[in-house]
């Protein structure tokens, strides 16, 4: 009886060890996934800031001489964006 209980305890300890190892691995994978998501979010933020600054830079640009000539020759119908 005592030997069977000791064998049962040993099997339970082995199973607990395997479960703990699997849990630790799953936790590490979740940490890595979180880190990747944070890096991706930072890259997307940088990308959005770049496009926003490029858009603002282009919108600040005044129409050139070609645009004014185009508007004159088309009697104001043509638009150049600025």
mmCIF file of the N, C-alpha and C atoms, coordinates in Angstrom:
data_MODEL
# 
_entry.id   MODEL 
# 
loop_
_atom_site.group_PDB 
_atom_site.id 
_atom_site.type_symbol 
_atom_site.label_atom_id 
_atom_site.label_alt_id 
_atom_site.label_comp_id 
_atom_site.label_asym_id 
_atom_site.label_entity_id 
_atom_site.label_seq_id 
_atom_site.pdbx_PDB_ins_code 
_atom_site.Cartn_x 
_atom_site.Cartn_y 
_atom_site.Cartn_z 
_atom_site.occupancy 
_atom_site.B_iso_or_equiv 
_atom_site.pdbx_formal_charge 
_atom_site.auth_seq_id 
_atom_site.auth_comp_id 
_atom_site.auth_asym_id 
_atom_site.auth_atom_id 
_atom_site.pdbx_PDB_model_num 
ATOM 1   N N  . UNK A 1 1  ? 0.814   -1.190 0.000   1.00 0.00 ? 1  UNK A N  1 
ATOM 2   C CA . UNK A 1 1  ? 0.000   0.000  0.000   1.00 0.00 ? 1  UNK A CA 1 
ATOM 3   C C  . UNK A 1 1  ? 0.864   1.263  0.000   1.00 0.00 ? 1  UNK A C  1 
ATOM 4   N N  . UNK A 1 2  ? 1.864   1.286  0.839   1.00 0.00 ? 2  UNK A N  1 
ATOM 5   C CA . UNK A 1 2  ? 2.746   2.450  0.918   1.00 0.00 ? 2  UNK A CA 1 
ATOM 6   C C  . UNK A 1 2  ? 3.515   2.614  -0.389  1.00 0.00 ? 2  UNK A C  1 
ATOM 7   N N  . UNK A 1 3  ? 3.931   1.522  -0.985  1.00 0.00 ? 3  UNK A N  1 
ATOM 8   C CA . UNK A 1 3  ? 4.679   1.596  -2.245  1.00 0.00 ? 3  UNK A CA 1 
ATOM 9   C C  . UNK A 1 3  ? 3.799   2.149  -3.360  1.00 0.00 ? 3  UNK A C  1 
ATOM 10  N N  . UNK A 1 4  ? 2.531   1.756  -3.385  1.00 0.00 ? 4  UNK A N  1 
ATOM 11  C CA . UNK A 1 4  ? 1.637   2.264  -4.427  1.00 0.00 ? 4  UNK A CA 1 
ATOM 12  C C  . UNK A 1 4  ? 1.362   3.756  -4.220  1.00 0.00 ? 4  UNK A C  1 
ATOM 13  N N  . UNK A 1 5  ? 1.247   4.180  -2.964  1.00 0.00 ? 5  UNK A N  1 
ATOM 14  C CA . UNK A 1 5  ? 1.065   5.612  -2.688  1.00 0.00 ? 5  UNK A CA 1 
ATOM 15  C C  . UNK A 1 5  ? 2.312   6.396  -3.084  1.00 0.00 ? 5  UNK A C  1 
ATOM 16  N N  . UNK A 1 6  ? 3.477   5.870  -2.812  1.00 0.00 ? 6  UNK A N  1 
ATOM 17  C CA . UNK A 1 6  ? 4.723   6.542  -3.196  1.00 0.00 ? 6  UNK A CA 1 
ATOM 18  C C  . UNK A 1 6  ? 4.832   6.626  -4.720  1.00 0.00 ? 6  UNK A C  1 
ATOM 19  N N  . UNK A 1 7  ? 4.421   5.565  -5.408  1.00 0.00 ? 7  UNK A N  1 
ATOM 20  C CA . UNK A 1 7  ? 4.439   5.587  -6.868  1.00 0.00 ? 7  UNK A CA 1 
ATOM 21  C C  . UNK A 1 7  ? 3.448   6.625  -7.397  1.00 0.00 ? 7  UNK A C  1 
ATOM 22  N N  . UNK A 1 8  ? 2.280   6.715  -6.776  1.00 0.00 ? 8  UNK A N  1 
ATOM 23  C CA . UNK A 1 8  ? 1.286   7.707  -7.173  1.00 0.00 ? 8  UNK A CA 1 
ATOM 24  C C  . UNK A 1 8  ? 1.819   9.125  -6.948  1.00 0.00 ? 8  UNK A C  1 
ATOM 25  N N  . UNK A 1 9  ? 2.446   9.354  -5.835  1.00 0.00 ? 9  UNK A N  1 
ATOM 26  C CA . UNK A 1 9  ? 3.025   10.669 -5.531  1.00 0.00 ? 9  UNK A CA 1 
ATOM 27  C C  . UNK A 1 9  ? 4.117   11.012 -6.537  1.00 0.00 ? 9  UNK A C  1 
ATOM 28  N N  . UNK A 1 10 ? 4.940   10.040 -6.891  1.00 0.00 ? 10 UNK A N  1 
ATOM 29  C CA . UNK A 1 10 ? 6.010   10.276 -7.866  1.00 0.00 ? 10 UNK A CA 1 
ATOM 30  C C  . UNK A 1 10 ? 5.422   10.636 -9.233  1.00 0.00 ? 10 UNK A C  1 
ATOM 31  N N  . UNK A 1 11 ? 4.362   9.920  -9.648  1.00 0.00 ? 11 UNK A N  1 
ATOM 32  C CA . UNK A 1 11 ? 3.725   10.234 -10.931 1.00 0.00 ? 11 UNK A CA 1 
ATOM 33  C C  . UNK A 1 11 ? 3.098   11.628 -10.911 1.00 0.00 ? 11 UNK A C  1 
ATOM 34  N N  . UNK A 1 12 ? 2.464   11.972 -9.798  1.00 0.00 ? 12 UNK A N  1 
ATOM 35  C CA . UNK A 1 12 ? 1.862   13.306 -9.668  1.00 0.00 ? 12 UNK A CA 1 
ATOM 36  C C  . UNK A 1 12 ? 2.938   14.393 -9.725  1.00 0.00 ? 12 UNK A C  1 
ATOM 37  N N  . UNK A 1 13 ? 4.075   14.148 -9.088  1.00 0.00 ? 13 UNK A N  1 
ATOM 38  C CA . UNK A 1 13 ? 5.158   15.133 -9.130  1.00 0.00 ? 13 UNK A CA 1 
ATOM 39  C C  . UNK A 1 13 ? 5.712   15.274 -10.543 1.00 0.00 ? 13 UNK A C  1 
ATOM 40  N N  . UNK A 1 14 ? 5.834   14.167 -11.269 1.00 0.00 ? 14 UNK A N  1 
ATOM 41  C CA . UNK A 1 14 ? 6.292   14.226 -12.660 1.00 0.00 ? 14 UNK A CA 1 
ATOM 42  C C  . UNK A 1 14 ? 5.308   15.013 -13.519 1.00 0.00 ? 14 UNK A C  1 
ATOM 43  N N  . UNK A 1 15 ? 4.021   14.731 -13.328 1.00 0.00 ? 15 UNK A N  1 
ATOM 44  C CA . UNK A 1 15 ? 3.004   15.435 -14.096 1.00 0.00 ? 15 UNK A CA 1 
ATOM 45  C C  . UNK A 1 15 ? 3.005   16.925 -13.753 1.00 0.00 ? 15 UNK A C  1 
ATOM 46  N N  . UNK A 1 16 ? 3.145   17.254 -12.487 1.00 0.00 ? 16 UNK A N  1 
ATOM 47  C CA . UNK A 1 16 ? 3.221   18.659 -12.085 1.00 0.00 ? 16 UNK A CA 1 
ATOM 48  C C  . UNK A 1 16 ? 4.426   19.345 -12.721 1.00 0.00 ? 16 UNK A C  1 
ATOM 49  N N  . UNK A 1 17 ? 5.533   18.640 -12.774 1.00 0.00 ? 17 UNK A N  1 
ATOM 50  C CA . UNK A 1 17 ? 6.733   19.195 -13.398 1.00 0.00 ? 17 UNK A CA 1 
ATOM 51  C C  . UNK A 1 17 ? 6.520   19.466 -14.879 1.00 0.00 ? 17 UNK A C  1 
ATOM 52  N N  . UNK A 1 18 ? 5.883   18.523 -15.571 1.00 0.00 ? 18 UNK A N  1 
ATOM 53  C CA . UNK A 1 18 ? 5.600   18.715 -17.001 1.00 0.00 ? 18 UNK A CA 1 
ATOM 54  C C  . UNK A 1 18 ? 4.632   19.878 -17.220 1.00 0.00 ? 18 UNK A C  1 
ATOM 55  N N  . UNK A 1 19 ? 3.605   19.947 -16.382 1.00 0.00 ? 19 UNK A N  1 
ATOM 56  C CA . UNK A 1 19 ? 2.636   21.041 -16.501 1.00 0.00 ? 19 UNK A CA 1 
ATOM 57  C C  . UNK A 1 19 ? 3.294   22.389 -16.220 1.00 0.00 ? 19 UNK A C  1 
ATOM 58  N N  . UNK A 1 20 ? 4.163   22.438 -15.227 1.00 0.00 ? 20 UNK A N  1 
ATOM 59  C CA . UNK A 1 20 ? 4.866   23.675 -14.899 1.00 0.00 ? 20 UNK A CA 1 
ATOM 60  C C  . UNK A 1 20 ? 5.771   24.106 -16.061 1.00 0.00 ? 20 UNK A C  1 
ATOM 61  N N  . UNK A 1 21 ? 6.457   23.133 -16.672 1.00 0.00 ? 21 UNK A N  1 
ATOM 62  C CA . UNK A 1 21 ? 7.320   23.437 -17.813 1.00 0.00 ? 21 UNK A CA 1 
ATOM 63  C C  . UNK A 1 21 ? 6.494   23.969 -18.981 1.00 0.00 ? 21 UNK A C  1 
ATOM 64  N N  . UNK A 1 22 ? 5.360   23.332 -19.247 1.00 0.00 ? 22 UNK A N  1 
ATOM 65  C CA . UNK A 1 22 ? 4.488   23.775 -20.342 1.00 0.00 ? 22 UNK A CA 1 
ATOM 66  C C  . UNK A 1 22 ? 3.936   25.167 -20.046 1.00 0.00 ? 22 UNK A C  1 
ATOM 67  N N  . UNK A 1 23 ? 3.557   25.426 -18.815 1.00 0.00 ? 23 UNK A N  1 
ATOM 68  C CA . UNK A 1 23 ? 3.019   26.727 -18.432 1.00 0.00 ? 23 UNK A CA 1 
ATOM 69  C C  . UNK A 1 23 ? 4.079   27.818 -18.579 1.00 0.00 ? 23 UNK A C  1 
ATOM 70  N N  . UNK A 1 24 ? 5.304   27.521 -18.135 1.00 0.00 ? 24 UNK A N  1 
ATOM 71  C CA . UNK A 1 24 ? 6.388   28.491 -18.260 1.00 0.00 ? 24 UNK A CA 1 
ATOM 72  C C  . UNK A 1 24 ? 6.694   28.786 -19.724 1.00 0.00 ? 24 UNK A C  1 
ATOM 73  N N  . UNK A 1 25 ? 6.645   27.772 -20.566 1.00 0.00 ? 25 UNK A N  1 
ATOM 74  C CA . UNK A 1 25 ? 6.884   27.969 -22.004 1.00 0.00 ? 25 UNK A CA 1 
ATOM 75  C C  . UNK A 1 25 ? 5.775   28.823 -22.623 1.00 0.00 ? 25 UNK A C  1 
ATOM 76  N N  . UNK A 1 26 ? 4.532   28.543 -22.243 1.00 0.00 ? 26 UNK A N  1 
ATOM 77  C CA . UNK A 1 26 ? 3.411   29.335 -22.756 1.00 0.00 ? 26 UNK A CA 1 
ATOM 78  C C  . UNK A 1 26 ? 3.519   30.785 -22.290 1.00 0.00 ? 26 UNK A C  1 
ATOM 79  N N  . UNK A 1 27 ? 3.930   30.997 -21.058 1.00 0.00 ? 27 UNK A N  1 
ATOM 80  C CA . UNK A 1 27 ? 4.106   32.351 -20.534 1.00 0.00 ? 27 UNK A CA 1 
ATOM 81  C C  . UNK A 1 27 ? 5.206   33.081 -21.297 1.00 0.00 ? 27 UNK A C  1 
ATOM 82  N N  . UNK A 1 28 ? 6.293   32.402 -21.587 1.00 0.00 ? 28 UNK A N  1 
ATOM 83  C CA . UNK A 1 28 ? 7.397   33.014 -22.344 1.00 0.00 ? 28 UNK A CA 1 
ATOM 84  C C  . UNK A 1 28 ? 6.941   33.369 -23.762 1.00 0.00 ? 28 UNK A C  1 
ATOM 85  N N  . UNK A 1 29 ? 6.163   32.500 -24.382 1.00 0.00 ? 29 UNK A N  1 
ATOM 86  C CA . UNK A 1 29 ? 5.646   32.788 -25.720 1.00 0.00 ? 29 UNK A CA 1 
ATOM 87  C C  . UNK A 1 29 ? 4.722   34.012 -25.704 1.00 0.00 ? 29 UNK A C  1 
ATOM 88  N N  . UNK A 1 30 ? 3.901   34.131 -24.675 1.00 0.00 ? 30 UNK A N  1 
ATOM 89  C CA . UNK A 1 30 ? 3.025   35.300 -24.556 1.00 0.00 ? 30 UNK A CA 1 
ATOM 90  C C  . UNK A 1 30 ? 3.845   36.576 -24.362 1.00 0.00 ? 30 UNK A C  1 
ATOM 91  N N  . UNK A 1 31 ? 4.910   36.497 -23.589 1.00 0.00 ? 31 UNK A N  1 
ATOM 92  C CA . UNK A 1 31 ? 5.783   37.663 -23.405 1.00 0.00 ? 31 UNK A CA 1 
ATOM 93  C C  . UNK A 1 31 ? 6.413   38.073 -24.733 1.00 0.00 ? 31 UNK A C  1 
ATOM 94  N N  . UNK A 1 32 ? 6.853   37.101 -25.507 1.00 0.00 ? 32 UNK A N  1 
ATOM 95  C CA . UNK A 1 32 ? 7.450   37.406 -26.809 1.00 0.00 ? 32 UNK A CA 1 
ATOM 96  C C  . UNK A 1 32 ? 6.404   38.010 -27.746 1.00 0.00 ? 32 UNK A C  1 
ATOM 97  N N  . UNK A 1 33 ? 5.200   37.476 -27.739 1.00 0.00 ? 33 UNK A N  1 
ATOM 98  C CA . UNK A 1 33 ? 4.133   38.008 -28.594 1.00 0.00 ? 33 UNK A CA 1 
ATOM 99  C C  . UNK A 1 33 ? 3.799   39.444 -28.200 1.00 0.00 ? 33 UNK A C  1 
ATOM 100 N N  . UNK A 1 34 ? 3.775   39.705 -26.909 1.00 0.00 ? 34 UNK A N  1 
ATOM 101 C CA . UNK A 1 34 ? 3.509   41.060 -26.438 1.00 0.00 ? 34 UNK A CA 1 
ATOM 102 C C  . UNK A 1 34 ? 4.620   42.006 -26.877 1.00 0.00 ? 34 UNK A C  1 
ATOM 103 N N  . UNK A 1 35 ? 5.855   41.566 -26.770 1.00 0.00 ? 35 UNK A N  1 
ATOM 104 C CA . UNK A 1 35 ? 6.983   42.387 -27.205 1.00 0.00 ? 35 UNK A CA 1 
ATOM 105 C C  . UNK A 1 35 ? 6.924   42.684 -28.693 1.00 0.00 ? 35 UNK A C  1 
ATOM 106 N N  . UNK A 1 36 ? 6.590   41.675 -29.487 1.00 0.00 ? 36 UNK A N  1 
ATOM 107 C CA . UNK A 1 36 ? 6.458   41.878 -30.934 1.00 0.00 ? 36 UNK A CA 1 
ATOM 108 C C  . UNK A 1 36 ? 5.325   42.852 -31.251 1.00 0.00 ? 36 UNK A C  1 
ATOM 109 N N  . UNK A 1 37 ? 4.214   42.727 -30.556 1.00 0.00 ? 37 UNK A N  1 
ATOM 110 C CA . UNK A 1 37 ? 3.082   43.627 -30.794 1.00 0.00 ? 37 UNK A CA 1 
ATOM 111 C C  . UNK A 1 37 ? 3.452   45.065 -30.431 1.00 0.00 ? 37 UNK A C  1 
ATOM 112 N N  . UNK A 1 38 ? 4.196   45.231 -29.346 1.00 0.00 ? 38 UNK A N  1 
ATOM 113 C CA . UNK A 1 38 ? 4.619   46.579 -28.952 1.00 0.00 ? 38 UNK A CA 1 
ATOM 114 C C  . UNK A 1 38 ? 5.579   47.160 -29.976 1.00 0.00 ? 38 UNK A C  1 
ATOM 115 N N  . UNK A 1 39 ? 6.501   46.348 -30.491 1.00 0.00 ? 39 UNK A N  1 
ATOM 116 C CA . UNK A 1 39 ? 7.428   46.830 -31.522 1.00 0.00 ? 39 UNK A CA 1 
ATOM 117 C C  . UNK A 1 39 ? 6.676   47.210 -32.794 1.00 0.00 ? 39 UNK A C  1 
ATOM 118 N N  . UNK A 1 40 ? 5.714   46.385 -33.171 1.00 0.00 ? 40 UNK A N  1 
ATOM 119 C CA . UNK A 1 40 ? 4.919   46.666 -34.374 1.00 0.00 ? 40 UNK A CA 1 
ATOM 120 C C  . UNK A 1 40 ? 4.121   47.961 -34.195 1.00 0.00 ? 40 UNK A C  1 
ATOM 121 N N  . UNK A 1 41 ? 3.577   48.152 -33.000 1.00 0.00 ? 41 UNK A N  1 
ATOM 122 C CA . UNK A 1 41 ? 2.821   49.362 -32.727 1.00 0.00 ? 41 UNK A CA 1 
ATOM 123 C C  . UNK A 1 41 ? 3.729   50.596 -32.798 1.00 0.00 ? 41 UNK A C  1 
ATOM 124 N N  . UNK A 1 42 ? 4.939   50.494 -32.284 1.00 0.00 ? 42 UNK A N  1 
ATOM 125 C CA . UNK A 1 42 ? 5.876   51.614 -32.344 1.00 0.00 ? 42 UNK A CA 1 
ATOM 126 C C  . UNK A 1 42 ? 6.264   51.921 -33.791 1.00 0.00 ? 42 UNK A C  1 
ATOM 127 N N  . UNK A 1 43 ? 6.472   50.890 -34.602 1.00 0.00 ? 43 UNK A N  1 
ATOM 128 C CA . UNK A 1 43 ? 6.798   51.104 -36.013 1.00 0.00 ? 43 UNK A CA 1 
ATOM 129 C C  . UNK A 1 43 ? 5.643   51.773 -36.754 1.00 0.00 ? 43 UNK A C  1 
ATOM 130 N N  . UNK A 1 44 ? 4.430   51.334 -36.479 1.00 0.00 ? 44 UNK A N  1 
ATOM 131 C CA . UNK A 1 44 ? 3.273   51.948 -37.124 1.00 0.00 ? 44 UNK A CA 1 
ATOM 132 C C  . UNK A 1 44 ? 3.099   53.400 -36.693 1.00 0.00 ? 44 UNK A C  1 
ATOM 133 N N  . UNK A 1 45 ? 3.390   53.687 -35.436 1.00 0.00 ? 45 UNK A N  1 
ATOM 134 C CA . UNK A 1 45 ? 3.313   55.063 -34.944 1.00 0.00 ? 45 UNK A CA 1 
ATOM 135 C C  . UNK A 1 45 ? 4.339   55.933 -35.675 1.00 0.00 ? 45 UNK A C  1 
ATOM 136 N N  . UNK A 1 46 ? 5.571   55.416 -35.823 1.00 0.00 ? 46 UNK A N  1 
ATOM 137 C CA . UNK A 1 46 ? 6.605   56.160 -36.540 1.00 0.00 ? 46 UNK A CA 1 
ATOM 138 C C  . UNK A 1 46 ? 6.197   56.376 -38.000 1.00 0.00 ? 46 UNK A C  1 
ATOM 139 N N  . UNK A 1 47 ? 5.633   55.364 -38.594 1.00 0.00 ? 47 UNK A N  1 
ATOM 140 C CA . UNK A 1 47 ? 5.194   55.464 -39.983 1.00 0.00 ? 47 UNK A CA 1 
ATOM 141 C C  . UNK A 1 47 ? 4.102   56.521 -40.127 1.00 0.00 ? 47 UNK A C  1 
ATOM 142 N N  . UNK A 1 48 ? 3.148   56.528 -39.214 1.00 0.00 ? 48 UNK A N  1 
ATOM 143 C CA . UNK A 1 48 ? 2.066   57.508 -39.249 1.00 0.00 ? 48 UNK A CA 1 
ATOM 144 C C  . UNK A 1 48 ? 2.617   58.922 -39.063 1.00 0.00 ? 48 UNK A C  1 
ATOM 145 N N  . UNK A 1 49 ? 3.566   59.081 -38.144 1.00 0.00 ? 49 UNK A N  1 
ATOM 146 C CA . UNK A 1 49 ? 4.168   60.391 -37.935 1.00 0.00 ? 49 UNK A CA 1 
ATOM 147 C C  . UNK A 1 49 ? 4.914   60.852 -39.180 1.00 0.00 ? 49 UNK A C  1 
ATOM 148 N N  . UNK A 1 50 ? 5.596   59.927 -39.855 1.00 0.00 ? 50 UNK A N  1 
ATOM 149 C CA . UNK A 1 50 ? 6.308   60.277 -41.083 1.00 0.00 ? 50 UNK A CA 1 
ATOM 150 C C  . UNK A 1 50 ? 5.337   60.758 -42.149 1.00 0.00 ? 50 UNK A C  1 
ATOM 151 N N  . UNK A 1 51 ? 4.248   60.002 -42.366 1.00 0.00 ? 51 UNK A N  1 
ATOM 152 C CA . UNK A 1 51 ? 3.288   60.387 -43.389 1.00 0.00 ? 51 UNK A CA 1 
ATOM 153 C C  . UNK A 1 51 ? 2.596   61.705 -43.035 1.00 0.00 ? 51 UNK A C  1 
ATOM 154 N N  . UNK A 1 52 ? 2.326   61.899 -41.767 1.00 0.00 ? 52 UNK A N  1 
ATOM 155 C CA . UNK A 1 52 ? 1.704   63.155 -41.349 1.00 0.00 ? 52 UNK A CA 1 
ATOM 156 C C  . UNK A 1 52 ? 2.639   64.337 -41.597 1.00 0.00 ? 52 UNK A C  1 
ATOM 157 N N  . UNK A 1 53 ? 3.910   64.188 -41.255 1.00 0.00 ? 53 UNK A N  1 
ATOM 158 C CA . UNK A 1 53 ? 4.852   65.279 -41.477 1.00 0.00 ? 53 UNK A CA 1 
ATOM 159 C C  . UNK A 1 53 ? 5.074   65.524 -42.963 1.00 0.00 ? 53 UNK A C  1 
ATOM 160 N N  . UNK A 1 54 ? 5.109   64.451 -43.772 1.00 0.00 ? 54 UNK A N  1 
ATOM 161 C CA . UNK A 1 54 ? 5.257   64.618 -45.221 1.00 0.00 ? 54 UNK A CA 1 
ATOM 162 C C  . UNK A 1 54 ? 4.044   65.330 -45.801 1.00 0.00 ? 54 UNK A C  1 
ATOM 163 N N  . UNK A 1 55 ? 2.855   64.974 -45.330 1.00 0.00 ? 55 UNK A N  1 
ATOM 164 C CA . UNK A 1 55 ? 1.628   65.622 -45.806 1.00 0.00 ? 55 UNK A CA 1 
ATOM 165 C C  . UNK A 1 55 ? 1.636   67.104 -45.443 1.00 0.00 ? 55 UNK A C  1 
ATOM 166 N N  . UNK A 1 56 ? 1.989   67.410 -44.205 1.00 0.00 ? 56 UNK A N  1 
ATOM 167 C CA . UNK A 1 56 ? 2.025   68.809 -43.782 1.00 0.00 ? 56 UNK A CA 1 
ATOM 168 C C  . UNK A 1 56 ? 3.059   69.599 -44.575 1.00 0.00 ? 56 UNK A C  1 
ATOM 169 N N  . UNK A 1 57 ? 4.185   68.974 -44.854 1.00 0.00 ? 57 UNK A N  1 
ATOM 170 C CA . UNK A 1 57 ? 5.217   69.643 -45.636 1.00 0.00 ? 57 UNK A CA 1 
ATOM 171 C C  . UNK A 1 57 ? 4.717   69.947 -47.047 1.00 0.00 ? 57 UNK A C  1 
ATOM 172 N N  . UNK A 1 58 ? 4.021   69.004 -47.658 1.00 0.00 ? 58 UNK A N  1 
ATOM 173 C CA . UNK A 1 58 ? 3.499   69.218 -49.007 1.00 0.00 ? 58 UNK A CA 1 
ATOM 174 C C  . UNK A 1 58 ? 2.377   70.257 -49.026 1.00 0.00 ? 58 UNK A C  1 
ATOM 175 N N  . UNK A 1 59 ? 1.593   70.300 -47.967 1.00 0.00 ? 59 UNK A N  1 
ATOM 176 C CA . UNK A 1 59 ? 0.498   71.256 -47.929 1.00 0.00 ? 59 UNK A CA 1 
ATOM 177 C C  . UNK A 1 59 ? 0.995   72.686 -47.707 1.00 0.00 ? 59 UNK A C  1 
ATOM 178 N N  . UNK A 1 60 ? 2.163   72.845 -47.115 1.00 0.00 ? 60 UNK A N  1 
ATOM 179 C CA . UNK A 1 60 ? 2.727   74.170 -46.894 1.00 0.00 ? 60 UNK A CA 1 
ATOM 180 C C  . UNK A 1 60 ? 3.327   74.744 -48.173 1.00 0.00 ? 60 UNK A C  1 
ATOM 181 N N  . UNK A 1 61 ? 3.565   73.887 -49.140 1.00 0.00 ? 61 UNK A N  1 
ATOM 182 C CA . UNK A 1 61 ? 4.203   74.321 -50.373 1.00 0.00 ? 61 UNK A CA 1 
ATOM 183 C C  . UNK A 1 61 ? 3.266   75.237 -51.146 1.00 0.00 ? 61 UNK A C  1 
ATOM 184 N N  . UNK A 1 62 ? 3.774   76.381 -51.574 1.00 0.00 ? 62 UNK A N  1 
ATOM 185 C CA . UNK A 1 62 ? 2.990   77.348 -52.333 1.00 0.00 ? 62 UNK A CA 1 
ATOM 186 C C  . UNK A 1 62 ? 3.026   76.993 -53.812 1.00 0.00 ? 62 UNK A C  1 
ATOM 187 N N  . UNK A 1 63 ? 1.993   77.392 -54.557 1.00 0.00 ? 63 UNK A N  1 
ATOM 188 C CA . UNK A 1 63 ? 1.972   77.116 -55.991 1.00 0.00 ? 63 UNK A CA 1 
ATOM 189 C C  . UNK A 1 63 ? 3.098   77.869 -56.706 1.00 0.00 ? 63 UNK A C  1 
ATOM 190 N N  . UNK A 1 64 ? 3.678   77.226 -57.702 1.00 0.00 ? 64 UNK A N  1 
ATOM 191 C CA . UNK A 1 64 ? 4.785   77.821 -58.433 1.00 0.00 ? 64 UNK A CA 1 
ATOM 192 C C  . UNK A 1 64 ? 4.322   78.634 -59.633 1.00 0.00 ? 64 UNK A C  1 
ATOM 193 N N  . UNK A 1 65 ? 5.298   79.096 -60.401 1.00 0.00 ? 65 UNK A N  1 
ATOM 194 C CA . UNK A 1 65 ? 5.027   79.907 -61.580 1.00 0.00 ? 65 UNK A CA 1 
ATOM 195 C C  . UNK A 1 65 ? 4.235   79.109 -62.607 1.00 0.00 ? 65 UNK A C  1 
ATOM 196 N N  . UNK A 1 66 ? 4.562   77.842 -62.789 1.00 0.00 ? 66 UNK A N  1 
ATOM 197 C CA . UNK A 1 66 ? 3.845   76.997 -63.742 1.00 0.00 ? 66 UNK A CA 1 
ATOM 198 C C  . UNK A 1 66 ? 2.372   76.904 -63.407 1.00 0.00 ? 66 UNK A C  1 
ATOM 199 N N  . UNK A 1 67 ? 2.070   76.829 -62.137 1.00 0.00 ? 67 UNK A N  1 
ATOM 200 C CA . UNK A 1 67 ? 0.680   76.746 -61.708 1.00 0.00 ? 67 UNK A CA 1 
ATOM 201 C C  . UNK A 1 67 ? -0.050  78.039 -62.051 1.00 0.00 ? 67 UNK A C  1 
ATOM 202 N N  . UNK A 1 68 ? 0.572   79.146 -61.759 1.00 0.00 ? 68 UNK A N  1 
ATOM 203 C CA . UNK A 1 68 ? -0.074  80.426 -62.059 1.00 0.00 ? 68 UNK A CA 1 
ATOM 204 C C  . UNK A 1 68 ? -0.294  80.584 -63.556 1.00 0.00 ? 68 UNK A C  1 
ATOM 205 N N  . UNK A 1 69 ? 0.681   80.187 -64.374 1.00 0.00 ? 69 UNK A N  1 
ATOM 206 C CA . UNK A 1 69 ? 0.505   80.267 -65.826 1.00 0.00 ? 69 UNK A CA 1 
ATOM 207 C C  . UNK A 1 69 ? -0.630  79.354 -66.303 1.00 0.00 ? 69 UNK A C  1 
ATOM 208 N N  . UNK A 1 70 ? -0.698  78.168 -65.724 1.00 0.00 ? 70 UNK A N  1 
ATOM 209 C CA . UNK A 1 70 ? -1.754  77.226 -66.077 1.00 0.00 ? 70 UNK A CA 1 
ATOM 210 C C  . UNK A 1 70 ? -3.123  77.815 -65.752 1.00 0.00 ? 70 UNK A C  1 
ATOM 211 N N  . UNK A 1 71 ? -3.239  78.441 -64.596 1.00 0.00 ? 71 UNK A N  1 
ATOM 212 C CA . UNK A 1 71 ? -4.511  79.045 -64.201 1.00 0.00 ? 71 UNK A CA 1 
ATOM 213 C C  . UNK A 1 71 ? -4.867  80.225 -65.098 1.00 0.00 ? 71 UNK A C  1 
ATOM 214 N N  . UNK A 1 72 ? -3.863  80.975 -65.513 1.00 0.00 ? 72 UNK A N  1 
ATOM 215 C CA . UNK A 1 72 ? -4.128  82.117 -66.392 1.00 0.00 ? 72 UNK A CA 1 
ATOM 216 C C  . UNK A 1 72 ? -4.630  81.638 -67.738 1.00 0.00 ? 72 UNK A C  1 
ATOM 217 N N  . UNK A 1 73 ? -3.953  80.656 -68.324 1.00 0.00 ? 73 UNK A N  1 
ATOM 218 C CA . UNK A 1 73 ? -4.316  80.186 -69.659 1.00 0.00 ? 73 UNK A CA 1 
ATOM 219 C C  . UNK A 1 73 ? -5.625  79.402 -69.680 1.00 0.00 ? 73 UNK A C  1 
ATOM 220 N N  . UNK A 1 74 ? -6.019  78.830 -68.557 1.00 0.00 ? 74 UNK A N  1 
ATOM 221 C CA . UNK A 1 74 ? -7.293  78.099 -68.519 1.00 0.00 ? 74 UNK A CA 1 
ATOM 222 C C  . UNK A 1 74 ? -8.398  78.947 -67.907 1.00 0.00 ? 74 UNK A C  1 
ATOM 223 N N  . UNK A 1 75 ? -8.132  80.219 -67.738 1.00 0.00 ? 75 UNK A N  1 
ATOM 224 C CA . UNK A 1 75 ? -9.094  81.197 -67.186 1.00 0.00 ? 75 UNK A CA 1 
ATOM 225 C C  . UNK A 1 75 ? -9.568  80.783 -65.781 1.00 0.00 ? 75 UNK A C  1 
ATOM 226 N N  . UNK A 1 76 ? -8.660  80.239 -64.981 1.00 0.00 ? 76 UNK A N  1 
ATOM 227 C CA . UNK A 1 76 ? -8.964  79.900 -63.591 1.00 0.00 ? 76 UNK A CA 1 
ATOM 228 C C  . UNK A 1 76 ? -9.615  78.561 -63.381 1.00 0.00 ? 76 UNK A C  1 
ATOM 229 N N  . UNK A 1 77 ? -9.848  77.825 -64.445 1.00 0.00 ? 77 UNK A N  1 
ATOM 230 C CA . UNK A 1 77 ? -10.492 76.521 -64.314 1.00 0.00 ? 77 UNK A CA 1 
ATOM 231 C C  . UNK A 1 77 ? -9.547  75.492 -63.683 1.00 0.00 ? 77 UNK A C  1 
ATOM 232 N N  . UNK A 1 78 ? -8.299  75.518 -64.091 1.00 0.00 ? 78 UNK A N  1 
ATOM 233 C CA . UNK A 1 78 ? -7.313  74.543 -63.600 1.00 0.00 ? 78 UNK A CA 1 
ATOM 234 C C  . UNK A 1 78 ? -6.958  74.842 -62.143 1.00 0.00 ? 78 UNK A C  1 
ATOM 235 N N  . UNK A 1 79 ? -6.741  73.813 -61.387 1.00 0.00 ? 79 UNK A N  1 
ATOM 236 C CA . UNK A 1 79 ? -6.310  73.942 -59.986 1.00 0.00 ? 79 UNK A CA 1 
ATOM 237 C C  . UNK A 1 79 ? -5.002  73.193 -59.818 1.00 0.00 ? 79 UNK A C  1 
ATOM 238 N N  . UNK A 1 80 ? -4.141  73.759 -58.996 1.00 0.00 ? 80 UNK A N  1 
ATOM 239 C CA . UNK A 1 80 ? -2.821  73.158 -58.809 1.00 0.00 ? 80 UNK A CA 1 
ATOM 240 C C  . UNK A 1 80 ? -2.652  72.554 -57.430 1.00 0.00 ? 80 UNK A C  1 
ATOM 241 N N  . UNK A 1 81 ? -3.621  72.658 -56.604 1.00 0.00 ? 81 UNK A N  1 
ATOM 242 C CA . UNK A 1 81 ? -3.504  72.023 -55.296 1.00 0.00 ? 81 UNK A CA 1 
ATOM 243 C C  . UNK A 1 81 ? -3.129  72.991 -54.196 1.00 0.00 ? 81 UNK A C  1 
ATOM 244 N N  . UNK A 1 82 ? -2.544  74.001 -54.279 1.00 0.00 ? 82 UNK A N  1 
ATOM 245 C CA . UNK A 1 82 ? -2.127  74.833 -53.150 1.00 0.00 ? 82 UNK A CA 1 
ATOM 246 C C  . UNK A 1 82 ? -3.028  75.813 -52.680 1.00 0.00 ? 82 UNK A C  1 
# 
